[in-house]
């Protein structure tokens, strides 16, 4: 009997050891795999499902939760070099009976990337309108949310397609004037003036640059393990050339702080 109990513990210990060893190996050798698993897990935990929609030969990747109802749907546009899953930390606080849609912006993550596409702000607004029509989101006016570059696109979208929108939320949007420049904007402008295109804070290529970007973009400071930083970099590096080209399409960003009159026009410009 004692040997049977011992064998049972050995088998149980071996069974538990396999996933633990796999996790440790992934953490040390393939940290980018953990990043993808992390997003996959949170999408499932929050009930977000990934789908694709096509407009002619152009493909949009998006995640959604719920179905259209009497309450307005919510479409969320992420920022420069991000992706649809950046909204998961917000989604967890939203009521589960809302219809939520988070789309990968043109050229980002699972949405088509083409050298022939127009990645200006107005060009992206047109693409998002195509996506909206693909999934018939504008059968009823919906709430549009955008942050950073996505906020700029959201503002232009609302101006160009006002009949689609019932309300608009802009979170730290690009393209709007500010009376004072933040540390982030000052650093971007300094790098722009020095023409150091390879040192754009939003396009990190090393764990150290990733840590600097997180410090620059986050209000709450937190320490991220080196392996996680490496995983975040590994996920982004294959896309960095595109991000540099995309930044070149955002004409005048970051620009000098405009006057009130110029500011009204800047949101509607390319």
N, C-alpha and C positions, 0 to 999 in steps of 0.2 A: 504493500500500500504506500509505503514511504517513497519508494522509487517511482510509483505512478504519479504521486503528487509532485515530486521533483521534476519529472518529465513534463508535467503540465505547466509548471512554472517556467521551465526552459523554453517550451514552445511559445508560451505567452510572451516571454521576454524577447524571443527572437522576432515574433510578429510585431511587437512594438518597436523593436530596434530598426526595422527596415524603413518605416516612414521617417523616423528620427534621423537616421543616417542620410536618407534622401534629402531631407530638409537642410541638414548641415552642408551636404555636398553642393546643393543648389545655392545656398547662401555664400559659400566660399568660391565656387567655380562659375556659377551662372546666375549672378544676382539679378540680371535683367529678367530671367524667368520668374523670379519671385515677384517682381513688379507686375508682370502680366497676370500672374495668379492672384495677386492682391486685388487688382481691378475686377477680374472675373468673379472673385468671391463676393466683393461688395455689390456688384451688379445683381448677382443672384440673391444676396441677402436683402436688397432693397426692392427686388421685383422688377428690375430694369431688363428689358429684352432687346437684343441687338437685331436690327433688320437693315435691309438695303432697298433703295428705291432708285429707279432709272428714269432719266430724262433724255430721250434719244440714246446716244451712246455714252452718256455721262452717268456715273454711279455715285449715289450719296449713301454714306453709312450713318446710321443713327441708332440711338437707344430710346426706348419709350416705356412708360408705365401707365396703365389705365386706358380708358376709352373716352372719346369726346362725349360730353354730356351737357347739362344745362349751364354748368359753369364753364368759363372760357378755358380753352387749352393754353398751355404754356410752352413756348418755344425758347430754348436757351442756346445762345451763341458764345462759344468760348473765345479766348484771346489768342494772340500770336504764339505760335509754336506749341500750343496746348492741344487738347482733344476733348471729345465728349465726356470722358470719364472724370474730368476735373470738376464737374458739377455734382458728383456723388456725395461730397461732404455737405452740400446744400440740400440735395434731394432727401437725405435722411430726416430733415426737419420739416418737410412739406407733407401735407395731408395725403393719405394714400388714395383718396377718392378723386384726386385731381388728375387730369390727363397731361402728362409731362412728355416733352420731346427734346432730346439733346442731340444735336447733329454735329458731325465732324465738318468743320469749315472747309471750303474749297482747297484741295491739295493736301489737307491734313489727314493723318491716320488712314481710315478706310475709304475716304472720299477720293474720287478720281484726281490724279495729279497730271497735268498736261502743260508742256512748255508753251503751248499755243493759247492757253487760257488767260483771261484778263483778271489779274489779282489785285487790281486797284480796289478801293473801297466800294465804289459804285459797281464795279464788275462783280465783286463778291455779293453785293446786295441783289443783283440780278440772278445770280446762281441760287441764292437762298430762296428767292421768289419761285424759281423753278422747282426747288425742293418742296416748298409749301404747296404748290399746285399738284406735284406728284402724289403727295399723301393726302391731298384735299383738306389740308388744315384750315384753309380760308373759307370753308363753307360757312363758318361763323367767325366773327372777329375774335382774335386770340391775343393773349398777353405775350409780349416780346421782351426777353431779357438778354442783355449783352454785357460783356466785361472786356475792358481794354480794347483791342482791335475789334472784337465782336461787338463792343458797345458802339464803336464808330459805325460799323456795318448796320447795327440795329437802328441807330438814329437816322441814317440815310434811307434804310428800308421804310421806316415809318413816314418819312417825308415823301418817298416815291410811291408808296402803296398804302396810303392812309386808310383806305377802305378795309384793309386786312386787319388792322390793329384796333383793339379796344383800350389798351394801356401799354405803357412802355417803362421799363426799368433799365437804367444805365448805371453800371458799376465801374467806377474809375475809367470812364470811356476815353479812348484816344479821340483826337479831333475836336475836343472842346477846349476853350480858353480857360486859363486859371490865373488868378491875380498873382500868385507866387509859384515858382517851380519847386517841385519836390526834389529830394536827393536823387531819386531814380531818374527823373527827367534831366536834371543837371548832368548826371553822369553820362546819360545817353547823348546829350548835346556835346559834351566835351569830346567824346569818342567820335562823334560825327564830324566835328570841326577838325579833329586830328586825322581823319580818314582812316582810322584803325578798324576797318570792317571786320577783321578777325577777332576783335576783342569786344564784340557786342555782348553785353551782360546776359541777354536773353538767349544766347546761342552758346552754351557752355560745351566744352570738349574735354574737360578733365573733372575729376571729383572736386578739386579745389574750386574751380570755376562754378560748378553746380552749387556748392555750399555758398559761394558769394551771391549767386543769383537768388537762392532761397532767402538769404538775409536781406537782400535788396527788395524782394517782393512780398515778404511776410511781415506783418505787424507784430505778431508774437514770435519771438526767437526761440528756437528749439534746436537741439543737437541731433544730427542725423548720423547714424553709423556709416563708416567709410564704405562698407560693402553696399549699402543701400544707395549711397551717392554714386558709386560705380555703376550700379544697375540702372539708375536714372539716366546716367550719361550714355551707357551702352544702348539704351532704347532710343535716344535722341540722335546719336551721331550719324546714322544712315540718312537722316533727314536734314542735317545742318546746311548742306549746300542749297537745298530748296528754301530753307528759312532765310538764308542770306539774300537770295534772289527776291523772296517775298518782301523782305524789308525794303529792298530797293524800289518796290512798287508802291510803297506807302510814302508818297511824295511829301516832303516837308515834315516828316515825323521822326523825331520831335522837332517842332518848329519853335520859333520865338513866341513868347506870349503875345497874342494879337490884341488889338483893341476890341472894344465891345462890338463895333460894327463889323470888323473883320471876322470876329468869332462867330457871328450869326451865319456868315457865308462859308466858313471853313468846314462846318459839319456836312454841308451839301456838296463839297468839292471832292475831287478824286484824291 
